[in-house]
C-alpha cells in the first residue's frame, strides 16, 4: 500500500513535468513556424501558471463540470453516514460529499490529498444500490483517496483539458496565419496545425492511460479490506454491470475518475478507457475473496 502511495506521488511529479515539456515543445514549433519567439515564451508561462492553478482548483473545476452538488448530513443522511463511517474506519479526514443529478449509476473521488478530498455519487447509484453495496462503492472511492490516486487523476484532468485548449489555439493560429501578408497560406503553419489537431486527442488518451488500470483493481481489493465483505464489492460491480449507462454530462477529462466508464460505449472508448472491464474486476475478486 505504501509502495502504491509513493508511486502515485512520483507519477504526479512526472506528469506535471511532462506537461510543461510537452507545452514547451509545441510552443517552440509554433514560434519557429511563425517567426515569433514570444509565442513560445507566453505559452510556456501560461502553461506553468495553469499547472499551479489547476493543482489547487482542479477539484472545484471537476465538480462544476460534472454538475455535482455538495450535501450535508441532513440533505442525504444515508450517503453521508456511509462516507462518515468509512472515514472513521480508514482513519482518513472526512471528505466533502457530493451528489450528481444523473440516473446513470456512478461515483468518483477527487482532490489533491486526503486533507482536501471529495467523493461524489450519482442519484442513479443511490437508487440501485443497497446499503452494503453502497458502502463497498464508497469504500472503493475512499481507497483512491488513501492511495493518492486522486492526485494522479487530478493532474490527468488538467492535462487533458489544456491539450484541448492547445488544439483550439492551433486552429485559431492557422486562420490568423493565413491572413498575415508575410505568411499567407504558409504550408508549415498548416502542417503544424494538422499535426497538433491529430496529436491532441492522442496525447489526451495517453494521459488517461497513464492512470493505470491496475489502480482500479487495487481500489477494489482495498475496498474489500476496509469492509471485510468481498461479496459487497462483487455485488456492487455486478449491479453496475447490469445498469451501466452513459452519463448525461460526459467529458473525456474526467473519465478516469469514475468507478465505471461514464462515456458512451464504442470501439475507441473501450480501447482507450482507463477502466478494466467490469467482468474482469469481478473475476479477480471472486478468485481472491478467500484470501482477503
Secondary structure, DSSP 8 states (H G I E B T S, - for coil): -HHHHHHHHHHHHHHHHHHHHHHHHHHHHHHHHHT-HHHHHHHHHHHHHHHHHHHHHHHHHHHHHHTEEE--TTT-HHHHHHHHHHHHHHT----EEEEE--SS--EEEEESSGGGEEEEEEHHHHHH--HHHHHHHHHHHHHHHHTTHHHHHHHHHHHHHHHHHHHHHHHHHHHHHHH-GGGTT-HHHHHHHHHHHHHHHHHHHHHHHHS-THHHHHHHHHHHHHHT-HHHHHHHHHHHHHH----SS--TTTGGGBSS--S---HHHHHS-SS--HHHHHHHHHHHTTT-
